[in-house]
Amino acid sequence: MLKGLDPKDCVGDTPESALTLWLDAWASRNFRQMSELSQMTWRETTPKPVKLLKAWFGFKTPLEASIGPVRAARARSLAVLREDVAKDVGVTLTYRRGEEVFHVILRVRLIREVGVRKPSPDGIWGVNPLSALREETR
């Protein structure tokens, strides 16, 4: 389990709950589950999403994380997005890569979809993995 986040605390269908489960799957090295918790459009249009997630995230071992709002100065513009179908969530993450430990901030976008390229407030929240690749130092 990832220190700082507990999947048992996830209540309801929220972007924060979806992200907590995705981060926990990463910490558990469960790339198949990460894929299942990823944005539907990304997952269904990406060849071999599990293999790609392992290549992108497998060399990092998450140790501790907390999630919260994106700092306003660093937030992407959501002016064209509706918060009931897209939300950026901030993650303060500590991870190990080899013998080194890194402390970073991620700005992770979650999209709620009912199908491929079908955002909807009635859909399921999923993490866009590409958004989780960009790290900012804290």
C-alpha positions as CSV (number, residue, x, y, z in Angstrom):
1,M,0.0,0.0,0.0
2,L,1.1,3.5,-0.8
3,K,1.9,5.6,2.3
4,G,-0.4,8.6,2.6
5,L,-3.3,7.1,0.6
6,D,-5.7,4.3,1.5
7,P,-8.0,2.8,-1.1
8,K,-10.4,1.9,1.7
9,D,-11.0,5.6,2.2
10,C,-12.4,5.9,-1.4
11,V,-16.0,6.8,-1.1
12,G,-18.2,7.4,-4.1
13,D,-17.5,8.1,-7.8
14,T,-15.0,10.9,-7.5
15,P,-11.9,11.9,-9.5
16,E,-9.9,11.7,-6.3
17,S,-11.1,8.1,-5.5
18,A,-10.2,7.0,-9.1
19,L,-6.8,8.6,-8.8
20,T,-6.2,7.0,-5.4
21,L,-6.9,3.6,-6.8
22,W,-4.7,4.2,-9.9
23,L,-1.8,5.4,-7.7
24,D,-2.3,2.4,-5.4
25,A,-2.2,0.0,-8.4
26,W,1.1,1.7,-9.5
27,A,2.6,1.3,-6.1
28,S,1.5,-2.4,-6.1
29,R,3.1,-2.8,-9.6
30,N,-0.3,-3.9,-11.0
31,F,-0.1,-2.4,-14.5
32,R,-3.2,-4.3,-15.7
33,Q,-5.3,-2.6,-12.9
34,M,-3.7,0.8,-13.8
35,S,-4.9,0.2,-17.4
36,E,-8.4,-0.6,-16.2
37,L,-8.5,2.6,-14.1
38,S,-7.1,4.7,-17.0
39,Q,-9.2,6.9,-19.2
40,M,-11.4,4.8,-21.4
41,T,-10.5,6.6,-24.7
42,W,-6.7,6.3,-23.9
43,R,-7.0,2.6,-22.9
44,E,-9.1,1.6,-25.9
45,T,-7.1,3.5,-28.6
46,T,-3.6,2.6,-27.3
47,P,-2.0,-0.6,-28.6
48,K,-0.9,-2.7,-25.6
49,P,-1.7,-0.2,-22.9
50,V,-0.5,-2.5,-20.0
51,K,2.9,-2.9,-21.6
52,L,3.1,0.9,-22.2
53,L,2.2,1.7,-18.6
54,K,4.9,-0.7,-17.4
55,A,7.4,1.1,-19.7
56,W,6.4,4.6,-18.5
57,F,5.9,3.9,-14.8
58,G,7.6,0.6,-14.1
59,F,11.1,2.0,-13.3
60,K,9.6,4.2,-10.5
61,T,8.5,2.9,-7.2
62,P,6.0,5.2,-5.5
63,L,6.6,5.5,-1.7
64,E,4.2,8.2,-0.5
65,A,1.6,10.4,-2.0
66,S,-1.1,12.9,-1.2
67,I,-3.7,14.4,-3.5
68,G,-5.4,17.8,-3.6
69,P,-6.3,20.7,-5.7
70,V,-3.9,21.9,-8.4
71,R,-2.2,25.1,-7.4
72,A,-3.8,27.9,-9.4
73,A,-0.4,29.3,-10.7
74,R,0.3,25.9,-12.3
75,A,-3.2,24.8,-13.3
76,R,-3.9,24.1,-16.9
77,S,-6.8,26.1,-18.3
78,L,-10.0,24.2,-17.8
79,A,-12.0,27.0,-19.3
80,V,-13.2,24.8,-22.2
81,L,-13.8,21.8,-20.0
82,R,-16.7,21.0,-17.7
83,E,-15.7,19.9,-14.2
84,D,-18.4,17.2,-14.2
85,V,-16.5,15.5,-17.0
86,A,-12.8,16.6,-16.6
87,K,-10.7,17.5,-13.6
88,D,-7.1,18.2,-12.9
89,V,-5.9,16.9,-9.5
90,G,-2.6,17.6,-7.9
91,V,-0.4,14.8,-6.5
92,T,2.5,15.3,-4.2
93,L,4.6,12.2,-4.8
94,T,7.7,10.6,-3.4
95,Y,9.2,7.8,-5.4
96,R,12.3,5.7,-5.7
97,R,14.2,5.2,-8.9
98,G,17.1,2.9,-8.3
99,E,18.9,4.1,-5.2
100,E,17.6,7.7,-5.6
101,V,14.5,9.2,-4.0
102,F,12.6,12.0,-5.8
103,H,9.9,14.4,-4.5
104,V,7.7,15.7,-7.3
105,I,4.3,17.3,-8.0
106,L,2.1,15.8,-10.7
107,R,-0.9,17.4,-12.3
108,V,-3.1,14.5,-13.3
109,R,-6.1,14.9,-15.5
110,L,-9.1,12.7,-15.1
111,I,-11.8,12.3,-17.7
112,R,-15.3,10.9,-17.1
113,E,-16.6,8.9,-20.1
114,V,-19.4,6.5,-21.0
115,G,-17.5,5.3,-24.0
116,V,-14.6,6.0,-26.3
117,R,-14.5,9.7,-27.0
118,K,-17.8,10.1,-25.2
119,P,-17.3,12.3,-22.1
120,S,-20.4,12.4,-19.9
121,P,-21.4,13.2,-16.3
122,D,-22.9,9.7,-16.3
123,G,-19.6,8.1,-17.1
124,I,-16.7,6.5,-15.2
125,W,-13.7,8.6,-14.1
126,G,-10.4,7.5,-15.6
127,V,-6.9,8.7,-15.3
128,N,-5.2,10.1,-18.4
129,P,-1.7,8.5,-18.0
130,L,0.0,11.0,-20.3
131,S,-0.9,13.7,-17.8
132,A,0.9,11.8,-15.0
133,L,4.2,11.7,-16.9
134,R,5.0,15.4,-16.4
135,E,6.8,16.1,-13.1
136,E,7.4,19.4,-11.4
137,T,9.9,19.6,-8.6
138,R,8.7,20.7,-5.2
